[in-house]
Amino acid sequence: MALRLTLAAVLLVALWRPGWRWDRRTWNLPLGAGTLIAVHHLSYYGAVERVPLGAATTMEFIGPFALALAGSRRPADLLWAALAATGVVLLSRSGVPMNGAGLLFGLLAGGCWSGYILVGKRLAAHLPDGRGLALAVSWGALLSLPYGILQAGTRLLDPGTLSIAAAVAVLSSVLPLLLPDGGTAPPAVRRLRGAHQPRTRGGGNHRAVVPRPAPRPAAMDWSGGGGAGLGRGTRAA
């Protein structure tokens, strides 16, 4: 996990070159988002260690689901809330032993996800491109790296571990920023796209710039389920 965040941070900084000369208000947003990313990842993988993957992910989703429900004004959404609550009850009565600490870790991960949604919205409004995300993931990686080193040590440098971490980092944190068209792509990617855009009669590039909504924590990657499935044996990566 720590290695994946670190590699994602290196790639995002290389693509975006966000710089470090920002005012205090600007720094507070990526630092807050990065802290939520780090705590979310540590909590989620702590949950996966103690309870089945499906149970950990279910508890994680309670946070953003509750946030969405709190902001909803449609009575029909109460039906979905009831169905979700039924699923949690059925999970608790599945007969599979559930570790209380694992469930709490899953809830903490969900709380961090909800917090990231709120902070990420402000971050996207303040820095409407990938620079804010690059800074947030960098800070999250910096917070997570000591844990990764403590848990895995030199195994972080194992070629197999590096290759898996790099693949997940690209697929979960970097590639989603490169695929959508619009103002969130790095400058080099936008220039490359512009060279292949159809020309208007005036000779300019005909492009529509649509800002992306606040990303999931990668950042939240939130390749969480897939990443956990790949990396249960190499958690610190």
N, C-alpha and C positions, 0 to 999 in steps of 0.2 A: 504493500500500500504506500509506504513512505517513498520507496524507490519510484513507483509509478507517478506519484505526484511530483517528485523531483524532476523526472524526465519530461513530464508534461510542462512544468514550469520553464525548463530550459528551452523547449521548443516554442512555447508561446512568447517568451521574452525575445527569442531570436526572430520570430515573425513580426512581432508588434513593436519591439524596441520602445517600451513605454517611458523610459527615462525615470529619474528619481527626484527631480526637482518639482515637487508638488507642495501646495499649501497644506496646513494641518487638516482642514476639513476634507480635502481630497484624499489624504492618506487614511483618515479614519474609516472610510468606507471599504477600501480593499483589505485593510487590516481586520476589520470586523468580519467581512465575508470570508477571508482566509482562515480566521480562527474557527468559524462555523464549519468550514470545509474539513479542517483537521479533526475537530472534535466529532463531527459526523462520521468520518471514516473510521476513527478509532473505536467509536461506540458501535458502529454497525458490525465491524469485524469481531468486536468483543461479543456481540450477540450471536453471530454465526458460529463462534467457537462453542457456545453453550446450549443453543437450541437449534432445531432444524432450520435450514435456509428459508423455507416457506414461512415459518413462524417469525423469524427475524425480519423478513421483508414485510410481512403483514403489520407487525408492530411499527416498523419504520413508516409505513404509509399512513398510519393514523394521524401523524402530525400534519402533513400537507392536506390530507383529506379534511381534517377538522378546520384548518385555515380556510379552505375553499368553501366549506359549509357555512362558516361564520360570515363570509362575505356574500353568500347567496341570498337572494330575495324570492326564489321560486319555491312554492310549496312542494312541487314534484321532487325537489332535491332531498326532501325528508325521506322519500322512499328509498333513495340510494343510501342514505345514512342508515336507515333501518336494515337494509340488506348487508351493509358493511358490518354493522354491529352483530348481526346474526352470524356472519362469517367468523368474527372474533370469538363469539360464544362457542360455536361448533369446534373451532380450533382448540379452545381450552378443554373441550370434552372429547377430544379425539383419542384419548387413551395413551398418547405419547407423552412420556415424562417431560415436563417443562421446567427449566431452571429459572427461578425467579430473577436472578441477576441478569440472565440473558435477555429476558423480556424487558427488564428495565433499561438495559443497554439499547434495545431496539426502540423503545419509546424515546430515549435521549437522542438517538439518531434522527428520529422523526421530528423532534423538537428543533434540532439544528437545521434540518431541511426546511422547516417552516420559517425559521429565522433567516435562513439564506434567501428564501423567496422574497421576504420583505426587504432585507438589506440589498439583495441583488437588484431589486427594482429601482432603488435609489441610486445604486452604483451605475446601472445602465442609463439612468437619466442624467447623471453627472458626467459620466464618461461613455458616450454612446458609441463605443466601438470595443475592440478586444483588449485595449490597454488596461482597463480596470480588471478584467478577468485575469490577464497575465500577472498583474501585481497580486491579486488575491490568491491565485494558485501558488505563486512564489512564496508568499507568507505562509500558506497552509503547508507547503512542502518543508519550509524551514522549521515549523513547529513539529512536524511529524518525523523528520529525519533522525533526531536523537533516539526516538522510540524504535525506529527501524534498525538503527545501528546496534542498540542494546539487545534487540531480539534476534537479529540475524548475523551481525558482525560482518565478516568477510564473505559470507554467502551472498550478500548483495551484489558482489562482483562476479558471481557465477554467470557464465555466458547464457545458460538456459534461463536463469532468473531475469537477467537483463533483457533478453529477447522477448519474454512474455510481458514484462513490465513495459517495455517500449511499445509493443503492439497494442496493449490495452490503453496506454497513454495517448497514442495517436488516435485510436478509434473512439475513445470516450471524451477526450478533452480538446484535441486539435482538429480532427476531421470535421466535426459538426460546425466549426467556425468557417471552414473553407468551402463547404458544400452550398449553403444558401447564398443566393445573389443578394447584393445590397451593401450598405455602408459598413457592415461589421467585418468584412474580409480584410486581411492585411493589405497594405498599399501595393505590394508587389503582385498579389493575386488580383487586385482590382485592375491594375494596369494590364495584366495578361488577359483578363476577361474583356477589357475595353477594346483590345486589339482585334477581338473576334466578334464584337457586337455589330449588328447591322447599322449602316449609316443612314442618317436622316437627309432630307433634301438640302438642309443647310450645311451638311458635311460633318455634323457633330455626332457623337455617340448617343444613341437612344437608349437610355437606361433609367430604370426606376429604382431609387434608393429607398429601401424599406427597413427601418431599424428593427432589430430583433428584440423580442422580449427578454427579460432577465433570464440567463441560462440556469440550468439546474446545477446544484453543487455537484460538475464535470464531469462542470467542473465538476452538479455534484457528480460528475462523471456518471451521471448516475448510472453508469454501467455497473452499479453496485452488485446486483444479482449475478450478472455474468462474470464480473471480476472476482466475486467471492467464489463462484463455482470453479474458476480457473486457479485461484490462488489460495485455497484453504490450506494447502500444504506449505505455501510460501507467503504467509500473511504479511510479514514486514515488507515484502516487495510490493 
